[in-house]
Amino acid sequence: MTSPSPIAAMDLSLLWTQGDWVTRSVALLLLAMSIATWSVIALKSWDLWRARRQAAGAEQFWHSASLPEGMRHLGASDSPFHQLATQGQEAHAHHRQNANELHGSLSASDWISMCLRNSMDGSQARMQSGLSILASIGSTAPFVGLFGTVWGIYHALMGISASGAATIDKVAGPIGEALIMTALGLAVAIPAVLAYNALLRGNRRVLLQLQRFAHDLHAYLITGARVASKG
């Protein structure tokens, strides 16, 4: 009965049991990166899904019979569209009631535009939060895995040199296990990069709809009517 070859007997657990503290630290770091990546993906995907639903309600806002009814179509108070409409109303009312203050030198149009822009900037910052984590992990995880591979190969070669055996069956196992670190680094980086690009595209679409809503809202607050769509 033939015994299994050392290559076939390679086990990922040997990376942990035979590796030193550096190898284990790299493995734990990649695990932490993976957990952080999938946590951000889950949270930001949920936020993006909610934002898309809220963007659909923004069109219903203009078909409402009254302003309170329209605000209900914009979703909860944490909706960027709801916050934008609230900020616009408050800016319009504040300008009328405090025309004798310093900002009274600004026209109502300029004052409302500034307040709407501040609200949009805040919404954009909240939507983009967390994406820097994905970008950082996507760009650094392959190099973390490569460092683990280089250190693992060095560690394996030192062990082989100490044992005095340099045959292919003695080299292939430890070196192959060390190369797994590179694959783990790529396995962490690829989802982070793909999710970053997908979430960035989704956020851009929502922000474009938010800009259109802000434009129509500004026209409504100044003239009392929404800008007529061209078609």
C-alpha positions as a Markdown table, in Angstrom:
| # | Residue | x | y | z |
|---|---|---|---|---|
| 1 | Met | 0.0 | 0.0 | 0.0 |
| 2 | Thr | 1.5 | 3.3 | -1.1 |
| 3 | Ser | 1.6 | 6.2 | 1.3 |
| 4 | Pro | 0.2 | 9.6 | 0.2 |
| 5 | Ser | 2.7 | 12.0 | -1.3 |
| 6 | Pro | 3.7 | 15.0 | 0.8 |
| 7 | Ile | 2.2 | 17.3 | -1.8 |
| 8 | Ala | -1.2 | 15.6 | -1.5 |
| 9 | Ala | -1.0 | 15.6 | 2.2 |
| 10 | Met | -0.6 | 19.4 | 2.4 |
| 11 | Asp | -3.0 | 20.8 | 4.9 |
| 12 | Leu | -3.9 | 24.5 | 5.4 |
| 13 | Ser | -3.8 | 23.9 | 9.1 |
| 14 | Leu | 0.0 | 23.5 | 8.8 |
| 15 | Leu | 0.2 | 27.1 | 8.0 |
| 16 | Trp | -0.9 | 27.8 | 11.6 |
| 17 | Thr | 0.7 | 24.8 | 13.4 |
| 18 | Gln | 4.1 | 25.0 | 11.7 |
| 19 | Gly | 4.2 | 28.7 | 11.2 |
| 20 | Asp | 5.9 | 31.2 | 13.6 |
| 21 | Trp | 4.3 | 34.3 | 15.1 |
| 22 | Val | 4.8 | 36.3 | 12.0 |
| 23 | Thr | 2.9 | 33.8 | 9.8 |
| 24 | Arg | 0.2 | 33.6 | 12.3 |
| 25 | Ser | 0.0 | 37.4 | 12.6 |
| 26 | Val | -0.3 | 37.7 | 8.9 |
| 27 | Ala | -3.1 | 35.1 | 8.8 |
| 28 | Leu | -5.0 | 36.9 | 11.6 |
| 29 | Leu | -4.6 | 40.2 | 9.8 |
| 30 | Leu | -6.0 | 38.8 | 6.6 |
| 31 | Leu | -8.9 | 37.3 | 8.5 |
| 32 | Ala | -9.6 | 40.6 | 10.2 |
| 33 | Met | -9.5 | 42.3 | 6.7 |
| 34 | Ser | -11.9 | 39.8 | 5.4 |
| 35 | Ile | -14.4 | 40.2 | 8.2 |
| 36 | Ala | -14.1 | 44.0 | 7.9 |
| 37 | Thr | -14.7 | 43.8 | 4.1 |
| 38 | Trp | -17.8 | 41.7 | 4.3 |
| 39 | Ser | -19.2 | 43.7 | 7.2 |
| 40 | Val | -18.8 | 46.9 | 5.2 |
| 41 | Ile | -20.3 | 45.3 | 2.1 |
| 42 | Ala | -23.3 | 44.1 | 4.0 |
| 43 | Leu | -23.9 | 47.5 | 5.7 |
| 44 | Lys | -23.3 | 49.7 | 2.7 |
| 45 | Ser | -25.3 | 47.4 | 0.4 |
| 46 | Trp | -28.3 | 47.7 | 2.8 |
| 47 | Asp | -27.8 | 51.5 | 2.9 |
| 48 | Leu | -27.7 | 51.7 | -0.9 |
| 49 | Trp | -30.8 | 49.5 | -1.3 |
| 50 | Arg | -32.7 | 51.9 | 1.1 |
| 51 | Ala | -31.4 | 54.9 | -0.7 |
| 52 | Arg | -32.7 | 53.6 | -4.0 |
| 53 | Arg | -36.1 | 53.0 | -2.5 |
| 54 | Gln | -36.1 | 56.5 | -1.1 |
| 55 | Ala | -35.1 | 57.9 | -4.5 |
| 56 | Ala | -38.2 | 56.2 | -6.0 |
| 57 | Gly | -40.3 | 57.9 | -3.4 |
| 58 | Ala | -38.8 | 61.3 | -4.4 |
| 59 | Glu | -40.8 | 61.2 | -7.6 |
| 60 | Gln | -44.0 | 60.5 | -5.7 |
| 61 | Phe | -43.3 | 63.6 | -3.6 |
| 62 | Trp | -44.3 | 65.8 | -6.6 |
| 63 | His | -47.6 | 64.0 | -7.1 |
| 64 | Ser | -48.7 | 64.4 | -3.5 |
| 65 | Ala | -51.8 | 66.5 | -2.7 |
| 66 | Ser | -50.0 | 68.3 | 0.2 |
| 67 | Leu | -46.5 | 68.9 | 1.6 |
| 68 | Pro | -47.0 | 66.7 | 4.7 |
| 69 | Glu | -48.2 | 63.8 | 2.4 |
| 70 | Gly | -45.2 | 64.4 | 0.1 |
| 71 | Met | -42.8 | 64.2 | 3.1 |
| 72 | Arg | -44.2 | 60.8 | 4.0 |
| 73 | His | -43.3 | 59.6 | 0.5 |
| 74 | Leu | -39.7 | 60.6 | 1.2 |
| 75 | Gly | -39.3 | 57.9 | 3.9 |
| 76 | Ala | -37.9 | 58.2 | 7.3 |
| 77 | Ser | -36.1 | 61.3 | 8.7 |
| 78 | Asp | -32.7 | 59.7 | 8.0 |
| 79 | Ser | -33.5 | 59.6 | 4.3 |
| 80 | Pro | -31.2 | 62.0 | 2.3 |
| 81 | Phe | -34.3 | 63.1 | 0.3 |
| 82 | His | -36.3 | 63.8 | 3.4 |
| 83 | Gln | -33.4 | 65.7 | 5.0 |
| 84 | Leu | -33.0 | 67.7 | 1.8 |
| 85 | Ala | -36.7 | 68.7 | 1.7 |
| 86 | Thr | -36.6 | 69.5 | 5.4 |
| 87 | Gln | -33.5 | 71.6 | 5.1 |
| 88 | Gly | -35.0 | 73.5 | 2.1 |
| 89 | Gln | -38.2 | 74.3 | 4.0 |
| 90 | Glu | -36.3 | 75.5 | 7.1 |
| 91 | Ala | -33.9 | 77.6 | 5.0 |
| 92 | His | -36.9 | 79.2 | 3.2 |
| 93 | Ala | -38.7 | 80.0 | 6.4 |
| 94 | His | -35.6 | 81.2 | 8.1 |
| 95 | His | -34.7 | 83.6 | 5.3 |
| 96 | Arg | -38.2 | 85.1 | 5.4 |
| 97 | Gln | -38.3 | 85.5 | 9.2 |
| 98 | Asn | -34.7 | 86.8 | 9.6 |
| 99 | Ala | -34.2 | 89.1 | 6.6 |
| 100 | Asn | -32.6 | 91.7 | 8.9 |
| 101 | Glu | -29.6 | 89.4 | 9.8 |
| 102 | Leu | -26.3 | 89.2 | 8.0 |
| 103 | His | -27.5 | 86.5 | 5.7 |
| 104 | Gly | -30.3 | 88.8 | 4.6 |
| 105 | Ser | -27.9 | 90.4 | 2.1 |
| 106 | Leu | -28.2 | 87.1 | 0.2 |
| 107 | Ser | -31.1 | 86.5 | -2.0 |
| 108 | Ala | -33.6 | 83.8 | -1.0 |
| 109 | Ser | -32.3 | 81.8 | -4.0 |
| 110 | Asp | -28.7 | 82.0 | -2.9 |
| 111 | Trp | -29.5 | 81.2 | 0.7 |
| 112 | Ile | -31.6 | 78.2 | -0.1 |
| 113 | Ser | -29.0 | 76.9 | -2.6 |
| 114 | Met | -26.3 | 77.1 | 0.0 |
| 115 | Cys | -28.4 | 75.3 | 2.6 |
| 116 | Leu | -29.4 | 72.6 | 0.1 |
| 117 | Arg | -25.7 | 72.2 | -0.9 |
| 118 | Asn | -24.7 | 71.7 | 2.7 |
| 119 | Ser | -27.4 | 69.0 | 3.1 |
| 120 | Met | -26.2 | 67.3 | 0.0 |
| 121 | Asp | -22.6 | 67.4 | 1.1 |
| 122 | Gly | -23.6 | 65.8 | 4.4 |
| 123 | Ser | -25.5 | 63.1 | 2.6 |
| 124 | Gln | -22.7 | 62.4 | 0.2 |
| 125 | Ala | -20.2 | 62.1 | 3.1 |
| 126 | Arg | -22.5 | 59.6 | 4.9 |
| 127 | Met | -22.9 | 57.5 | 1.7 |
| 128 | Gln | -19.2 | 57.4 | 1.0 |
| 129 | Ser | -18.2 | 56.6 | 4.6 |
| 130 | Gly | -16.8 | 53.1 | 4.8 |
| 131 | Leu | -15.8 | 52.9 | 1.2 |
| 132 | Ser | -12.2 | 54.0 | 2.1 |
| 133 | Ile | -12.0 | 50.8 | 4.2 |
| 134 | Leu | -12.7 | 48.7 | 1.1 |
| 135 | Ala | -10.3 | 50.7 | -1.0 |
| 136 | Ser | -7.5 | 50.3 | 1.6 |
| 137 | Ile | -8.1 | 46.6 | 2.0 |
| 138 | Gly | -8.3 | 46.0 | -1.8 |
| 139 | Ser | -5.0 | 47.8 | -2.3 |
| 140 | Thr | -3.0 | 46.3 | 0.6 |
| 141 | Ala | -4.3 | 42.8 | 1.1 |
| 142 | Pro | -2.4 | 41.3 | -1.8 |
| 143 | Phe | 0.9 | 42.7 | -0.4 |
| 144 | Val | 0.0 | 41.5 | 3.1 |
| 145 | Gly | -0.5 | 38.0 | 1.6 |
| 146 | Leu | 2.7 | 38.4 | -0.5 |
| 147 | Phe | 4.7 | 39.3 | 2.7 |
| 148 | Gly | 3.3 | 36.2 | 4.4 |
| 149 | Thr | 4.4 | 34.1 | 1.4 |
| 150 | Val | 7.9 | 35.5 | 1.4 |
| 151 | Trp | 8.2 | 35.0 | 5.1 |
| 152 | Gly | 6.8 | 31.5 | 4.9 |
| 153 | Ile | 9.2 | 30.5 | 2.1 |
| 154 | Tyr | 12.1 | 31.9 | 4.1 |
| 155 | His | 10.9 | 30.0 | 7.2 |
| 156 | Ala | 10.5 | 26.8 | 5.1 |
| 157 | Leu | 13.9 | 27.1 | 3.5 |
| 158 | Met | 15.6 | 27.6 | 6.9 |
| 159 | Gly | 13.9 | 24.4 | 8.1 |
| 160 | Ile | 14.9 | 22.5 | 5.1 |
| 161 | Ser | 18.5 | 23.8 | 5.4 |
| 162 | Ala | 18.6 | 22.7 | 9.1 |
| 163 | Ser | 17.4 | 19.2 | 8.2 |
| 164 | Gly | 19.9 | 18.9 | 5.4 |
| 165 | Ala | 17.2 | 17.4 | 3.0 |
| 166 | Ala | 16.5 | 19.5 | -0.1 |
| 167 | Thr | 14.7 | 16.9 | -2.3 |
| 168 | Ile | 11.6 | 18.0 | -4.2 |
| 169 | Asp | 9.3 | 16.1 | -1.8 |
| 170 | Lys | 10.7 | 18.0 | 1.1 |
| 171 | Val | 10.6 | 21.4 | -0.6 |
| 172 | Ala | 7.2 | 21.3 | -2.4 |
| 173 | Gly | 5.1 | 20.9 | 0.8 |
| 174 | Pro | 6.4 | 23.8 | 2.8 |
| 175 | Ile | 6.8 | 26.1 | -0.2 |
| 176 | Gly | 3.3 | 25.3 | -1.5 |
| 177 | Glu | 1.8 | 26.0 | 1.9 |
| 178 | Ala | 3.6 | 29.4 | 2.0 |
| 179 | Leu | 2.3 | 30.3 | -1.4 |
| 180 | Ile | -1.2 | 29.8 | -0.1 |
| 181 | Met | -0.8 | 33.2 | 1.7 |
| 182 | Thr | -0.7 | 35.0 | -1.6 |
| 183 | Ala | -3.9 | 33.3 | -2.6 |
| 184 | Leu | -5.5 | 34.3 | 0.7 |
| 185 | Gly | -4.4 | 37.9 | 0.1 |
| 186 | Leu | -6.1 | 37.9 | -3.3 |
| 187 | Ala | -9.2 | 36.2 | -1.9 |
| 188 | Val | -9.5 | 39.1 | 0.5 |
| 189 | Ala | -8.6 | 41.9 | -2.0 |
| 190 | Ile | -10.8 | 40.9 | -4.9 |
| 191 | Pro | -14.2 | 41.1 | -3.1 |
| 192 | Ala | -13.2 | 44.4 | -1.6 |
| 193 | Val | -12.2 | 45.9 | -5.0 |
| 194 | Leu | -15.4 | 44.6 | -6.7 |
| 195 | Ala | -17.6 | 45.8 | -3.9 |
| 196 | Tyr | -15.9 | 49.2 | -3.8 |
| 197 | Asn | -16.6 | 49.8 | -7.6 |
| 198 | Ala | -20.1 | 48.5 | -7.4 |
| 199 | Leu | -21.0 | 50.6 | -4.3 |
| 200 | Leu | -19.4 | 53.7 | -5.8 |
| 201 | Arg | -21.4 | 53.4 | -9.0 |
| 202 | Gly | -24.6 | 52.9 | -7.0 |
| 203 | Asn | -23.9 | 55.9 | -4.8 |
| 204 | Arg | -23.3 | 58.0 | -7.9 |
| 205 | Arg | -26.7 | 57.1 | -9.3 |
| 206 | Val | -28.4 | 58.0 | -6.0 |
| 207 | Leu | -26.4 | 61.3 | -5.8 |
| 208 | Leu | -27.5 | 62.2 | -9.3 |
| 209 | Gln | -31.1 | 61.7 | -8.3 |
| 210 | Leu | -30.5 | 63.7 | -5.2 |
| 211 | Gln | -29.1 | 66.6 | -7.3 |
| 212 | Arg | -32.1 | 66.5 | -9.6 |
| 213 | Phe | -34.5 | 66.5 | -6.6 |
| 214 | Ala | -32.5 | 69.4 | -5.0 |
| 215 | His | -32.8 | 71.4 | -8.3 |
| 216 | Asp | -36.6 | 70.8 | -8.5 |
| 217 | Leu | -37.0 | 71.6 | -4.8 |
| 218 | His | -35.1 | 74.9 | -5.2 |
| 219 | Ala | -37.3 | 75.9 | -8.0 |
| 220 | Tyr | -40.4 | 75.0 | -6.0 |
| 221 | Leu | -39.4 | 77.0 | -3.0 |
| 222 | Ile | -38.5 | 80.0 | -5.0 |
| 223 | Thr | -41.2 | 80.0 | -7.7 |
| 224 | Gly | -43.8 | 77.8 | -6.2 |
| 225 | Ala | -43.6 | 75.3 | -9.1 |
| 226 | Arg | -41.4 | 72.4 | -10.0 |
| 227 | Val | -39.2 | 72.8 | -13.1 |
| 228 | Ala | -41.0 | 71.4 | -16.1 |
| 229 | Ser | -39.3 | 68.3 | -17.4 |
| 230 | Lys | -38.2 | 68.4 | -21.1 |
| 231 | Gly | -39.5 | 65.7 | -23.2 |
